């Protein structure tokens, strides 16, 4: 049995919450299998091919919810061109409902309630995209959570997953020999979380990534000696910041790691509130 994560991409013209919940329920029956889930919400027709092109690089399974038949047809056509397997969670249901009810669907994606929580999620998703992989570090002070870790330690999928819960999450890569951006030292350190992984798991994940990109797997990026130096460098950074909780993501599902991050956040928020009330 391989431990290389199986990539699953969830695409939606709305918040993707329905598709993600159905997927997570299904994955609960396969906890022994490593998966990496990425969520793409609020997609427009002209954005679909770009996501599928990326998905093809990792041979991802495509799960989608689009209410417009034209968008579903477009996705299926492009997915076939990239030889990707797809699962339409809503298309057949909409057809059966339309026949049974004798009416046509409104074609309104998700019909979300436009309350503050909805807008918070949209803003959080946009924030995660803008602050992914060390981008826009000048905005780190606006983040609820800042994830710090080596490449392929689940920073991006974690950011996206927690953004769906309305949290603004930024992530910053640890790069061997390079200092972290100074902006990290200037923000509330209680918001920063370190991510680590064991050497064997990181080698497998990186080799799978290189193979999916048709690149040689014996580059420094996936070599054991180089990865061990990277992990040592990351440990030194974490040791220099003892207030950061450090989570080992080895063999953990995204939702499991997210639950640990959120628990640390709740504990720190309670501790800060206790200090305020005590003062």
Secondary structure, 3 states (H helix, E strand, C coil): CCCCCEEEEEEECCCCHHHHHHHHHHHHHHCCCCEEEEEECCCCHHHHHHHHHHHHHCCCEEEEECCCHHHHHHHHHHHHHCCCCEEECCHHHHHHHHHHHCCCCCCCCCCCCCCHHHHHHHHHHHHHHHCHHHCCHHHHHHCCEEEEECCCCCHHHHHHHHHCCCCCEEEEECCCCCCCCHHHHHCCHHHEEEEECCHHHHHHHHHHHHHHCCCCCCCHHHCHHHHHHHHHHHHHHHHCCCCCEEEECCCCCHHHHHHHHHHHHHHHHHHHHHHHHHC
